[in-house]
Amino acid sequence: MLAPVMHSRERINASSYDQMLLWVTLILLGLGLVMVYSASIAIAEADKAVGHQSTYYLMRQAVFIVIGLVAALVTFQVPIAGWQKMAPYLFLLGLFLLVLVLIPGVGRNVNGSQRCYLYL
């Protein structure tokens, strides 16, 4: 039996996602949080700059995970046809950002690699 053909305007509902992949990803994110906390608790407690808060790096990592999950949810709401339409412009944006680090005053050479000061 053939699978139903999805039109470009249809959105994928939550039940059609790979549940195992979702759980593995969430478990890995949780383990990553535990590892960050375990590796940074002593450093954070000794660091005056973070106010001797032992959970500083844990909270920081958790905030970045939440930002990433929200960005993923927004990304999944865009239909494939939308991504296909935006692909050439996104490619040009990526190319522009790669060239941006080569501009003197914007890019910085550290140990042989070129980096950018700007945070876009």
MOPAC internal coordinates of N, CA, C and O (Angstrom, degrees):
PM7 1SCF
backbone

  N    0.0000 0     0.00 0     0.00 0    0    0    0
  C    1.4356 1     0.00 0     0.00 0    1    0    0
  C    1.5225 1   108.86 1     0.00 0    2    1    0
  O    1.2310 1   120.07 1   -43.84 1    3    2    1
  N    1.2954 1   117.48 1   136.16 1    3    2    1
  C    1.4540 1   122.41 1  -179.18 1    5    3    2
  C    1.5185 1   110.75 1   -81.94 1    6    5    3
  O    1.2310 1   121.40 1   -34.08 1    7    6    5
  N    1.3249 1   114.93 1   145.92 1    7    6    5
  C    1.4581 1   120.06 1   177.34 1    9    7    6
  C    1.5232 1   108.86 1   -74.47 1   10    9    7
  O    1.2310 1   119.93 1   -31.72 1   11   10    9
  N    1.3236 1   117.74 1   148.28 1   11   10    9
  C    1.4664 1   119.38 1   179.40 1   13   11   10
  C    1.5205 1   111.03 1   -65.19 1   14   13   11
  O    1.2310 1   120.90 1   -37.57 1   15   14   13
  N    1.3173 1   115.89 1   142.43 1   15   14   13
  C    1.4536 1   121.70 1  -179.88 1   17   15   14
  C    1.5286 1   108.04 1   -83.38 1   18   17   15
  O    1.2310 1   120.95 1   -49.96 1   19   18   17
  N    1.3400 1   115.80 1   130.04 1   19   18   17
  C    1.4582 1   119.87 1   178.48 1   21   19   18
  C    1.5166 1   109.26 1   -93.02 1   22   21   19
  O    1.2310 1   120.13 1   -43.68 1   23   22   21
  N    1.2859 1   117.35 1   136.32 1   23   22   21
  C    1.4518 1   121.85 1   174.55 1   25   23   22
  C    1.5112 1   108.99 1   -80.90 1   26   25   23
  O    1.2310 1   120.41 1   -22.86 1   27   26   25
  N    1.3410 1   116.83 1   157.14 1   27   26   25
  C    1.4596 1   120.92 1  -174.40 1   29   27   26
  C    1.5285 1   112.63 1   -64.41 1   30   29   27
  O    1.2310 1   119.27 1   157.33 1   31   30   29
  N    1.3346 1   118.99 1   -22.67 1   31   30   29
  C    1.4628 1   121.26 1  -178.82 1   33   31   30
  C    1.5226 1   112.74 1   -86.73 1   34   33   31
  O    1.2310 1   119.95 1   165.74 1   35   34   33
  N    1.3180 1   117.69 1   -14.26 1   35   34   33
  C    1.4596 1   120.32 1  -179.36 1   37   35   34
  C    1.5181 1   110.39 1   -74.84 1   38   37   35
  O    1.2310 1   121.11 1   -38.63 1   39   38   37
  N    1.2909 1   115.48 1   141.37 1   39   38   37
  C    1.4619 1   120.41 1   176.28 1   41   39   38
  C    1.5226 1   108.28 1   -98.41 1   42   41   39
  O    1.2310 1   121.67 1   -28.97 1   43   42   41
  N    1.3093 1   114.42 1   151.03 1   43   42   41
  C    1.4540 1   119.64 1   178.59 1   45   43   42
  C    1.5237 1   107.76 1   -83.38 1   46   45   43
  O    1.2310 1   120.19 1   -52.02 1   47   46   45
  N    1.3228 1   117.23 1   127.98 1   47   46   45
  C    1.4644 1   119.05 1   179.08 1   49   47   46
  C    1.5212 1   110.07 1   -82.10 1   50   49   47
  O    1.2310 1   120.91 1   -14.41 1   51   50   49
  N    1.3216 1   115.87 1   165.59 1   51   50   49
  C    1.4610 1   121.69 1  -173.67 1   53   51   50
  C    1.5227 1   112.53 1   -61.28 1   54   53   51
  O    1.2310 1   119.47 1   151.15 1   55   54   53
  N    1.3282 1   118.61 1   -28.85 1   55   54   53
  C    1.4535 1   119.64 1  -177.04 1   57   55   54
  C    1.5356 1   112.48 1   -74.99 1   58   57   55
  O    1.2310 1   119.94 1   165.67 1   59   58   57
  N    1.3252 1   117.73 1   -14.33 1   59   58   57
  C    1.4639 1   119.32 1  -179.37 1   61   59   58
  C    1.5297 1   112.70 1   -91.00 1   62   61   59
  O    1.2310 1   119.81 1   176.63 1   63   62   61
  N    1.3248 1   117.98 1    -3.37 1   63   62   61
  C    1.4580 1   120.38 1   175.68 1   65   63   62
  C    1.5194 1   109.81 1   -75.15 1   66   65   63
  O    1.2310 1   120.85 1   -23.18 1   67   66   65
  N    1.2964 1   115.97 1   156.82 1   67   66   65
  C    1.4533 1   122.16 1   176.99 1   69   67   66
  C    1.5326 1   108.30 1   -74.67 1   70   69   67
  O    1.2310 1   120.53 1   -76.29 1   71   70   69
  N    1.3122 1   116.59 1   103.71 1   71   70   69
  C    1.4646 1   121.93 1  -175.67 1   73   71   70
  C    1.5352 1   112.13 1   -62.68 1   74   73   71
  O    1.2310 1   120.43 1   141.21 1   75   74   73
  N    1.3266 1   116.78 1   -38.79 1   75   74   73
  C    1.4683 1   120.20 1  -179.73 1   77   75   74
  C    1.5271 1   110.51 1   -64.34 1   78   77   75
  O    1.2310 1   120.27 1   137.74 1   79   78   77
  N    1.3181 1   117.09 1   -42.26 1   79   78   77
  C    1.4575 1   120.83 1   178.31 1   81   79   78
  C    1.5249 1   110.82 1   -63.39 1   82   81   79
  O    1.2310 1   120.29 1   139.74 1   83   82   81
  N    1.3025 1   117.06 1   -40.26 1   83   82   81
  C    1.4563 1   121.46 1   178.26 1   85   83   82
  C    1.5261 1   111.01 1   -62.08 1   86   85   83
  O    1.2310 1   120.04 1   133.16 1   87   86   85
  N    1.3350 1   117.53 1   -46.84 1   87   86   85
  C    1.4658 1   120.49 1  -179.86 1   89   87   86
  C    1.5198 1   112.44 1   -66.41 1   90   89   87
  O    1.2310 1   120.49 1   139.62 1   91   90   89
  N    1.3213 1   116.67 1   -40.38 1   91   90   89
  C    1.4731 1   119.35 1   178.16 1   93   91   90
  C    1.5229 1   110.25 1   -62.75 1   94   93   91
  O    1.2310 1   120.58 1   138.75 1   95   94   93
  N    1.3200 1   116.49 1   -41.25 1   95   94   93
  C    1.4614 1   120.46 1   178.69 1   97   95   94
  C    1.5223 1   111.16 1   -63.48 1   98   97   95
  O    1.2310 1   120.05 1   134.92 1   99   98   97
  N    1.3228 1   117.51 1   -45.08 1   99   98   97
  C    1.4659 1   120.75 1   179.42 1  101   99   98
  C    1.5319 1   111.76 1   -65.02 1  102  101   99
  O    1.2310 1   120.38 1   141.39 1  103  102  101
  N    1.3188 1   116.88 1   -38.61 1  103  102  101
  C    1.4699 1   120.36 1   177.44 1  105  103  102
  C    1.5198 1   110.70 1   -65.23 1  106  105  103
  O    1.2310 1   120.40 1   138.20 1  107  106  105
  N    1.3395 1   116.84 1   -41.80 1  107  106  105
  C    1.4646 1   119.71 1   177.95 1  109  107  106
  C    1.5250 1   111.55 1   -65.57 1  110  109  107
  O    1.2310 1   120.07 1   142.50 1  111  110  109
  N    1.3220 1   117.47 1   -37.50 1  111  110  109
  C    1.4654 1   120.19 1   175.89 1  113  111  110
  C    1.5280 1   110.38 1   -63.80 1  114  113  111
  O    1.2310 1   120.05 1   138.71 1  115  114  113
  N    1.3133 1   117.51 1   -41.29 1  115  114  113
  C    1.4646 1   121.18 1   177.55 1  117  115  114
  C    1.5174 1   112.03 1   -64.45 1  118  117  115
  O    1.2310 1   120.65 1   135.63 1  119  118  117
  N    1.3264 1   116.36 1   -44.37 1  119  118  117
  C    1.4730 1   119.58 1   177.20 1  121  119  118
  C    1.5261 1   111.03 1   -63.57 1  122  121  119
  O    1.2310 1   120.53 1   143.42 1  123  122  121
  N    1.3252 1   116.58 1   -36.58 1  123  122  121
  C    1.4641 1   120.46 1   177.27 1  125  123  122
  C    1.5158 1   111.41 1   -63.01 1  126  125  123
  O    1.2310 1   120.59 1   140.05 1  127  126  125
  N    1.3379 1   116.48 1   -39.95 1  127  126  125
  C    1.4649 1   119.43 1   176.42 1  129  127  126
  C    1.5271 1   111.32 1   -62.23 1  130  129  127
  O    1.2310 1   120.57 1   137.05 1  131  130  129
  N    1.3202 1   116.51 1   -42.95 1  131  130  129
  C    1.4678 1   120.35 1   178.39 1  133  131  130
  C    1.5283 1   110.51 1   -62.26 1  134  133  131
  O    1.2310 1   120.44 1   138.58 1  135  134  133
  N    1.3228 1   116.76 1   -41.42 1  135  134  133
  C    1.4680 1   120.22 1  -179.43 1  137  135  134
  C    1.5267 1   111.41 1   -67.11 1  138  137  135
  O    1.2310 1   120.26 1   138.52 1  139  138  137
  N    1.3356 1   117.11 1   -41.48 1  139  138  137
  C    1.4713 1   119.82 1   177.86 1  141  139  138
  C    1.5208 1   109.90 1   -62.11 1  142  141  139
  O    1.2310 1   120.40 1   135.50 1  143  142  141
  N    1.3205 1   116.83 1   -44.50 1  143  142  141
  C    1.4713 1   119.83 1   179.70 1  145  143  142
  C    1.5194 1   110.88 1   -64.06 1  146  145  143
  O    1.2310 1   120.49 1   135.88 1  147  146  145
  N    1.3262 1   116.66 1   -44.12 1  147  146  145
  C    1.4581 1   120.90 1  -179.00 1  149  147  146
  C    1.5271 1   111.68 1   -63.53 1  150  149  147
  O    1.2310 1   120.64 1   140.21 1  151  150  149
  N    1.3269 1   116.39 1   -39.79 1  151  150  149
  C    1.4691 1   119.71 1  -176.94 1  153  151  150
  C    1.5227 1   112.81 1   -78.96 1  154  153  151
  O    1.2310 1   119.58 1   158.49 1  155  154  153
  N    1.3440 1   118.41 1   -21.51 1  155  154  153
  C    1.4630 1   119.15 1  -171.92 1  157  155  154
  C    1.5235 1   114.66 1  -114.87 1  158  157  155
  O    1.2310 1   119.23 1   179.23 1  159  158  157
  N    1.3034 1   119.08 1    -0.77 1  159  158  157
  C    1.4691 1   120.16 1  -175.61 1  161  159  158
  C    1.5284 1   111.55 1   -61.56 1  162  161  159
  O    1.2310 1   119.85 1   136.12 1  163  162  161
  N    1.3183 1   117.89 1   -43.88 1  163  162  161
  C    1.4646 1   120.56 1  -178.32 1  165  163  162
  C    1.5245 1   111.20 1   -70.55 1  166  165  163
  O    1.2310 1   120.66 1   141.75 1  167  166  165
  N    1.3231 1   116.34 1   -38.25 1  167  166  165
  C    1.4686 1   120.30 1   179.65 1  169  167  166
  C    1.5218 1   109.98 1   -65.30 1  170  169  167
  O    1.2310 1   120.37 1   135.80 1  171  170  169
  N    1.3340 1   116.90 1   -44.20 1  171  170  169
  C    1.4615 1   120.78 1  -178.47 1  173  171  170
  C    1.5251 1   111.53 1   -66.28 1  174  173  171
  O    1.2310 1   120.09 1   140.98 1  175  174  173
  N    1.3311 1   117.43 1   -39.02 1  175  174  173
  C    1.4631 1   119.76 1   179.51 1  177  175  174
  C    1.5219 1   111.76 1   -66.71 1  178  177  175
  O    1.2310 1   120.03 1   149.94 1  179  178  177
  N    1.3218 1   117.56 1   -30.06 1  179  178  177
  C    1.4529 1   121.08 1  -178.28 1  181  179  178
  C    1.5246 1   112.91 1   -88.50 1  182  181  179
  O    1.2310 1   119.95 1   166.31 1  183  182  181
  N    1.3217 1   117.71 1   -13.69 1  183  182  181
  C    1.4558 1   121.41 1  -174.45 1  185  183  182
  C    1.5279 1   110.92 1   -88.81 1  186  185  183
  O    1.2310 1   121.58 1   -61.97 1  187  186  185
  N    1.3168 1   114.59 1   118.03 1  187  186  185
  C    1.4577 1   120.59 1   179.36 1  189  187  186
  C    1.5334 1   111.18 1   -68.74 1  190  189  187
  O    1.2310 1   119.95 1   149.98 1  191  190  189
  N    1.3464 1   117.71 1   -30.02 1  191  190  189
  C    1.4604 1   122.46 1  -177.05 1  193  191  190
  C    1.5265 1   112.60 1   -63.94 1  194  193  191
  O    1.2310 1   119.77 1   152.76 1  195  194  193
  N    1.3296 1   118.04 1   -27.24 1  195  194  193
  C    1.4687 1   121.01 1  -179.96 1  197  195  194
  C    1.5240 1   111.17 1  -102.11 1  198  197  195
  O    1.2310 1   120.48 1  -168.00 1  199  198  197
  N    1.3154 1   116.68 1    12.00 1  199  198  197
  C    1.4625 1   121.00 1   176.66 1  201  199  198
  C    1.5105 1   114.52 1    72.47 1  202  201  199
  O    1.2310 1   120.37 1  -154.73 1  203  202  201
  N    1.3224 1   116.89 1    25.27 1  203  202  201
  C    1.4620 1   122.77 1   179.43 1  205  203  202
  C    1.5306 1   112.45 1    56.09 1  206  205  203
  O    1.2310 1   120.39 1  -149.28 1  207  206  205
  N    1.3211 1   116.86 1    30.72 1  207  206  205
  C    1.4645 1   121.69 1   178.22 1  209  207  206
  C    1.5200 1   109.19 1   -87.88 1  210  209  207
  O    1.2310 1   120.42 1   -61.94 1  211  210  209
  N    1.3024 1   116.81 1   118.06 1  211  210  209
  C    1.4661 1   120.38 1  -176.19 1  213  211  210
  C    1.5278 1   112.65 1   -69.03 1  214  213  211
  O    1.2310 1   120.03 1   158.43 1  215  214  213
  N    1.3192 1   117.55 1   -21.57 1  215  214  213
  C    1.4666 1   120.34 1  -178.46 1  217  215  214
  C    1.5279 1   113.05 1  -100.07 1  218  217  215
  O    1.2310 1   119.64 1  -167.41 1  219  218  217
  N    1.3162 1   118.28 1    12.59 1  219  218  217
  C    1.4620 1   121.32 1  -176.25 1  221  219  218
  C    1.5271 1   111.74 1   -56.63 1  222  221  219
  O    1.2310 1   120.12 1   125.79 1  223  222  221
  N    1.3241 1   117.38 1   -54.21 1  223  222  221
  C    1.4670 1   120.54 1  -177.05 1  225  223  222
  C    1.5288 1   111.62 1   -70.79 1  226  225  223
  O    1.2310 1   119.93 1   149.76 1  227  226  225
  N    1.3119 1   117.74 1   -30.24 1  227  226  225
  C    1.4629 1   121.07 1   175.47 1  229  227  226
  C    1.5300 1   110.39 1   -63.52 1  230  229  227
  O    1.2310 1   120.33 1   132.13 1  231  230  229
  N    1.3227 1   116.97 1   -47.87 1  231  230  229
  C    1.4656 1   120.92 1   179.52 1  233  231  230
  C    1.5222 1   111.22 1   -65.50 1  234  233  231
  O    1.2310 1   121.05 1   140.64 1  235  234  233
  N    1.3062 1   115.59 1   -39.36 1  235  234  233
  C    1.4682 1   119.63 1   178.68 1  237  235  234
  C    1.5281 1   110.40 1   -61.96 1  238  237  235
  O    1.2310 1   120.32 1   134.30 1  239  238  237
  N    1.3244 1   116.99 1   -45.70 1  239  238  237
  C    1.4608 1   121.55 1   178.44 1  241  239  238
  C    1.5287 1   110.92 1   -64.07 1  242  241  239
  O    1.2310 1   120.07 1   140.00 1  243  242  241
  N    1.3182 1   117.47 1   -40.00 1  243  242  241
  C    1.4633 1   121.55 1   179.32 1  245  243  242
  C    1.5283 1   111.15 1   -63.90 1  246  245  243
  O    1.2310 1   120.19 1   140.69 1  247  246  245
  N    1.3191 1   117.23 1   -39.31 1  247  246  245
  C    1.4665 1   120.94 1   177.14 1  249  247  246
  C    1.5210 1   109.98 1   -62.81 1  250  249  247
  O    1.2310 1   120.03 1   136.43 1  251  250  249
  N    1.3275 1   117.55 1   -43.57 1  251  250  249
  C    1.4608 1   120.47 1   179.58 1  253  251  250
  C    1.5282 1   111.36 1   -66.31 1  254  253  251
  O    1.2310 1   120.16 1   145.54 1  255  254  253
  N    1.3254 1   117.29 1   -34.46 1  255  254  253
  C    1.4672 1   120.08 1   176.74 1  257  255  254
  C    1.5248 1   110.06 1   -66.12 1  258  257  255
  O    1.2310 1   120.21 1   136.86 1  259  258  257
  N    1.3220 1   117.21 1   -43.14 1  259  258  257
  C    1.4690 1   120.21 1   178.85 1  261  259  258
  C    1.5256 1   110.39 1   -63.33 1  262  261  259
  O    1.2310 1   120.04 1   136.97 1  263  262  261
  N    1.3264 1   117.53 1   -43.03 1  263  262  261
  C    1.4663 1   120.93 1   177.04 1  265  263  262
  C    1.5250 1   110.23 1   -59.72 1  266  265  263
  O    1.2310 1   120.35 1   136.95 1  267  266  265
  N    1.3161 1   116.93 1   -43.05 1  267  266  265
  C    1.4596 1   120.98 1   178.78 1  269  267  266
  C    1.5216 1   112.80 1   -64.86 1  270  269  267
  O    1.2310 1   120.27 1   139.80 1  271  270  269
  N    1.3281 1   117.08 1   -40.20 1  271  270  269
  C    1.4661 1   120.60 1   178.55 1  273  271  270
  C    1.5292 1   111.58 1   -66.81 1  274  273  271
  O    1.2310 1   120.46 1   140.19 1  275  274  273
  N    1.3322 1   116.72 1   -39.81 1  275  274  273
  C    1.4667 1   120.06 1   176.60 1  277  275  274
  C    1.5254 1   110.18 1   -64.39 1  278  277  275
  O    1.2310 1   120.39 1   136.86 1  279  278  277
  N    1.3332 1   116.86 1   -43.14 1  279  278  277
  C    1.4649 1   120.22 1   177.50 1  281  279  278
  C    1.5268 1   110.89 1   -61.90 1  282  281  279
  O    1.2310 1   120.27 1   142.15 1  283  282  281
  N    1.3295 1   117.09 1   -37.85 1  283  282  281
  C    1.4680 1   120.54 1   178.25 1  285  283  282
  C    1.5197 1   110.76 1   -66.13 1  286  285  283
  O    1.2310 1   120.02 1   137.88 1  287  286  285
  N    1.3269 1   117.57 1   -42.12 1  287  286  285
  C    1.4673 1   120.49 1   178.70 1  289  287  286
  C    1.5259 1   111.43 1   -62.91 1  290  289  287
  O    1.2310 1   120.57 1   138.87 1  291  290  289
  N    1.3246 1   116.52 1   -41.13 1  291  290  289
  C    1.4676 1   119.93 1   177.59 1  293  291  290
  C    1.5256 1   110.32 1   -65.42 1  294  293  291
  O    1.2310 1   120.63 1   137.93 1  295  294  293
  N    1.3210 1   116.40 1   -42.07 1  295  294  293
  C    1.4595 1   121.12 1  -179.81 1  297  295  294
  C    1.5159 1   111.22 1   -62.42 1  298  297  295
  O    1.2310 1   119.80 1   140.12 1  299  298  297
  N    1.3163 1   117.98 1   -39.88 1  299  298  297
  C    1.4634 1   121.11 1  -179.13 1  301  299  298
  C    1.5269 1   112.81 1   -69.77 1  302  301  299
  O    1.2310 1   119.89 1   162.66 1  303  302  301
  N    1.3269 1   117.82 1   -17.34 1  303  302  301
  C    1.4548 1   120.78 1   179.46 1  305  303  302
  C    1.5263 1   112.74 1   -81.16 1  306  305  303
  O    1.2310 1   120.27 1   164.84 1  307  306  305
  N    1.3336 1   117.09 1   -15.16 1  307  306  305
  C    1.4646 1   121.00 1   179.05 1  309  307  306
  C    1.5271 1   107.89 1   -82.19 1  310  309  307
  O    1.2310 1   120.02 1   -54.13 1  311  310  309
  N    1.3272 1   117.56 1   125.87 1  311  310  309
  C    1.4654 1   119.91 1   179.21 1  313  311  310
  C    1.5320 1   111.60 1   -64.94 1  314  313  311
  O    1.2310 1   120.78 1   -25.31 1  315  314  313
  N    1.3196 1   116.12 1   154.69 1  315  314  313
  C    1.4643 1   121.70 1  -179.37 1  317  315  314
  C    1.5244 1   110.93 1   -55.72 1  318  317  315
  O    1.2310 1   120.35 1   140.76 1  319  318  317
  N    1.3305 1   116.93 1   -39.24 1  319  318  317
  C    1.4690 1   120.27 1   179.79 1  321  319  318
  C    1.5297 1   110.61 1   -60.62 1  322  321  319
  O    1.2310 1   120.38 1   145.04 1  323  322  321
  N    1.3274 1   116.88 1   -34.96 1  323  322  321
  C    1.4618 1   120.23 1   176.94 1  325  323  322
  C    1.5119 1   112.30 1   -65.02 1  326  325  323
  O    1.2310 1   120.67 1   137.73 1  327  326  325
  N    1.3303 1   116.32 1   -42.27 1  327  326  325
  C    1.4701 1   120.17 1   177.74 1  329  327  326
  C    1.5239 1   110.76 1   -65.46 1  330  329  327
  O    1.2310 1   120.74 1   140.63 1  331  330  329
  N    1.3314 1   116.19 1   -39.37 1  331  330  329
  C    1.4614 1   119.87 1   178.81 1  333  331  330
  C    1.5257 1   110.97 1   -64.70 1  334  333  331
  O    1.2310 1   120.55 1   143.19 1  335  334  333
  N    1.3218 1   116.56 1   -36.81 1  335  334  333
  C    1.4616 1   120.36 1   179.33 1  337  335  334
  C    1.5384 1   110.84 1   -70.19 1  338  337  335
  O    1.2310 1   120.42 1   143.17 1  339  338  337
  N    1.3371 1   116.81 1   -36.83 1  339  338  337
  C    1.4679 1   121.08 1  -178.03 1  341  339  338
  C    1.5277 1   113.34 1   -84.58 1  342  341  339
  O    1.2310 1   119.52 1   168.85 1  343  342  341
  N    1.3265 1   118.53 1   -11.15 1  343  342  341
  C    1.4651 1   122.36 1  -173.07 1  345  343  342
  C    1.5271 1   113.86 1   -54.13 1  346  345  343
  O    1.2310 1   118.38 1   132.68 1  347  346  345
  N    1.3376 1   120.70 1   -47.32 1  347  346  345
  C    1.4703 1   119.07 1  -179.65 1  349  347  346
  C    1.5275 1   112.45 1   -62.21 1  350  349  347
  O    1.2310 1   120.33 1   141.94 1  351  350  349
  N    1.3359 1   116.98 1   -38.06 1  351  350  349
  C    1.4644 1   120.45 1  -179.83 1  353  351  350
  C    1.5293 1   111.16 1   -70.99 1  354  353  351
  O    1.2310 1   120.28 1   141.29 1  355  354  353
  N    1.3145 1   117.06 1   -38.71 1  355  354  353
  C    1.4620 1   120.44 1   176.66 1  357  355  354
  C    1.5208 1   110.91 1   -65.62 1  358  357  355
  O    1.2310 1   120.38 1   142.82 1  359  358  357
  N    1.3295 1   116.89 1   -37.18 1  359  358  357
  C    1.4602 1   120.71 1   176.35 1  361  359  358
  C    1.5255 1   110.47 1   -62.71 1  362  361  359
  O    1.2310 1   120.39 1   134.63 1  363  362  361
  N    1.3258 1   116.86 1   -45.37 1  363  362  361
  C    1.4699 1   120.28 1   179.28 1  365  363  362
  C    1.5257 1   111.21 1   -64.68 1  366  365  363
  O    1.2310 1   120.17 1   142.16 1  367  366  365
  N    1.3402 1   117.28 1   -37.84 1  367  366  365
  C    1.4584 1   120.52 1   176.31 1  369  367  366
  C    1.5323 1   110.88 1   -62.02 1  370  369  367
  O    1.2310 1   120.47 1   135.08 1  371  370  369
  N    1.3255 1   116.71 1   -44.92 1  371  370  369
  C    1.4642 1   120.54 1   177.69 1  373  371  370
  C    1.5169 1   112.15 1   -61.95 1  374  373  371
  O    1.2310 1   120.75 1   138.85 1  375  374  373
  N    1.3165 1   116.16 1   -41.15 1  375  374  373
  C    1.4686 1   120.96 1   178.16 1  377  375  374
  C    1.5266 1   110.29 1   -63.87 1  378  377  375
  O    1.2310 1   120.44 1   137.05 1  379  378  377
  N    1.3330 1   116.75 1   -42.95 1  379  378  377
  C    1.4634 1   121.26 1   177.73 1  381  379  378
  C    1.5242 1   110.86 1   -60.35 1  382  381  379
  O    1.2310 1   120.04 1   136.51 1  383  382  381
  N    1.3222 1   117.54 1   -43.49 1  383  382  381
  C    1.4624 1   120.60 1  -179.54 1  385  383  382
  C    1.5269 1   111.74 1   -66.50 1  386  385  383
  O    1.2310 1   120.33 1   146.72 1  387  386  385
  N    1.3415 1   116.98 1   -33.28 1  387  386  385
  C    1.4610 1   119.70 1   176.25 1  389  387  386
  C    1.5234 1   111.39 1   -67.19 1  390  389  387
  O    1.2310 1   120.33 1   141.23 1  391  390  389
  N    1.3274 1   116.98 1   -38.77 1  391  390  389
  C    1.4661 1   121.13 1   179.57 1  393  391  390
  C    1.5215 1   110.44 1   -73.57 1  394  393  391
  O    1.2310 1   120.18 1   150.45 1  395  394  393
  N    1.3222 1   117.26 1   -29.55 1  395  394  393
  C    1.4615 1   122.43 1  -177.84 1  397  395  394
  C    1.5276 1   112.37 1   -56.49 1  398  397  395
  O    1.2310 1   119.65 1   141.97 1  399  398  397
  N    1.3165 1   118.27 1   -38.03 1  399  398  397
  C    1.4734 1   120.09 1  -178.00 1  401  399  398
  C    1.5206 1   112.26 1   -70.82 1  402  401  399
  O    1.2310 1   120.00 1   163.86 1  403  402  401
  N    1.3174 1   117.60 1   -16.14 1  403  402  401
  C    1.4598 1   120.47 1   179.35 1  405  403  402
  C    1.5183 1   112.83 1   -83.47 1  406  405  403
  O    1.2310 1   119.55 1   168.44 1  407  406  405
  N    1.3191 1   118.46 1   -11.56 1  407  406  405
  C    1.4613 1   122.64 1  -178.97 1  409  407  406
  C    1.5278 1   108.89 1   -75.92 1  410  409  407
  O    1.2310 1   120.17 1   -54.37 1  411  410  409
  N    1.3465 1   117.27 1   125.63 1  411  410  409
  C    1.4689 1   119.35 1   178.97 1  413  411  410
  C    1.5245 1   110.89 1   -59.68 1  414  413  411
  O    1.2310 1   120.61 1   -41.95 1  415  414  413
  N    1.3045 1   116.45 1   138.05 1  415  414  413
  C    1.4513 1   121.87 1  -178.55 1  417  415  414
  C    1.5191 1   112.67 1    94.13 1  418  417  415
  O    1.2310 1   120.23 1   155.21 1  419  418  417
  N    1.3209 1   117.17 1   -24.79 1  419  418  417
  C    1.4571 1   121.16 1   177.11 1  421  419  418
  C    1.5173 1   108.60 1  -100.04 1  422  421  419
  O    1.2310 1   121.09 1   130.59 1  423  422  421
  N    1.3374 1   115.53 1   -49.41 1  423  422  421
  C    1.4566 1   120.23 1   179.51 1  425  423  422
  C    1.5124 1   110.97 1   -86.70 1  426  425  423
  O    1.2310 1   121.11 1   -25.29 1  427  426  425
  N    1.2937 1   115.49 1   154.71 1  427  426  425
  C    1.4688 1   121.83 1   179.77 1  429  427  426
  C    1.5193 1   108.27 1  -133.57 1  430  429  427
  O    1.2310 1   120.31 1   -45.50 1  431  430  429
  N    1.3107 1   117.02 1   134.50 1  431  430  429
  C    1.4520 1   122.04 1  -179.72 1  433  431  430
  C    1.5256 1   109.12 1   -93.43 1  434  433  431
  O    1.2310 1   120.89 1   -62.50 1  435  434  433
  N    1.3352 1   115.90 1   117.50 1  435  434  433
  C    1.4626 1   121.49 1   179.46 1  437  435  434
  C    1.5193 1   108.02 1  -127.17 1  438  437  435
  O    1.2310 1   120.74 1   -64.25 1  439  438  437
  N    1.3352 1   116.18 1   115.75 1  439  438  437
  C    1.4644 1   121.99 1   178.87 1  441  439  438
  C    1.5280 1   112.69 1    51.93 1  442  441  439
  O    1.2310 1   120.44 1  -141.11 1  443  442  441
  N    1.3183 1   116.77 1    38.89 1  443  442  441
  C    1.4554 1   120.92 1   176.02 1  445  443  442
  C    1.5111 1   115.69 1    87.98 1  446  445  443
  O    1.2310 1   119.44 1   174.74 1  447  446  445
  N    1.3315 1   118.68 1    -5.26 1  447  446  445
  C    1.4670 1   120.15 1   177.38 1  449  447  446
  C    1.5225 1   109.38 1  -111.19 1  450  449  447
  O    1.2310 1   121.32 1   -35.31 1  451  450  449
  N    1.3069 1   115.08 1   144.69 1  451  450  449
  C    1.4646 1   121.12 1  -177.92 1  453  451  450
  C    1.5378 1   108.76 1   -92.74 1  454  453  451
  O    1.2310 1   120.44 1   -51.03 1  455  454  453
  N    1.3237 1   116.76 1   128.97 1  455  454  453
  C    1.4569 1   121.31 1  -178.57 1  457  455  454
  C    1.5161 1   109.65 1  -127.39 1  458  457  455
  O    1.2310 1   121.05 1   -14.81 1  459  458  457
  N    1.3119 1   115.59 1   165.19 1  459  458  457
  C    1.4575 1   120.60 1  -176.64 1  461  459  458
  C    1.5170 1   109.62 1  -114.85 1  462  461  459
  O    1.2310 1   120.52 1   -41.00 1  463  462  461
  N    1.3295 1   116.60 1   139.00 1  463  462  461
  C    1.4505 1   122.08 1   175.94 1  465  463  462
  C    1.5184 1   112.17 1   -77.68 1  466  465  463
  O    1.2310 1   120.40 1   150.32 1  467  466  465
  N    1.3229 1   116.83 1   -29.68 1  467  466  465
  C    1.4579 1   120.77 1  -175.56 1  469  467  466
  C    1.5022 1   110.88 1   -72.33 1  470  469  467
  O    1.2310 1   120.75 1   -40.49 1  471  470  469
  N    1.3226 1   116.17 1   139.51 1  471  470  469
  C    1.4603 1   121.72 1   174.85 1  473  471  470
  C    1.5083 1   107.31 1  -113.81 1  474  473  471
  O    1.2310 1   120.81 1   -78.67 1  475  474  473
  N    1.3293 1   116.05 1   101.33 1  475  474  473
  C    1.4591 1   120.70 1  -177.20 1  477  475  474
  C    1.5017 1   110.68 1   -89.17 1  478  477  475
  O    1.2310 1   120.10 1   180.00 1  479  478  477

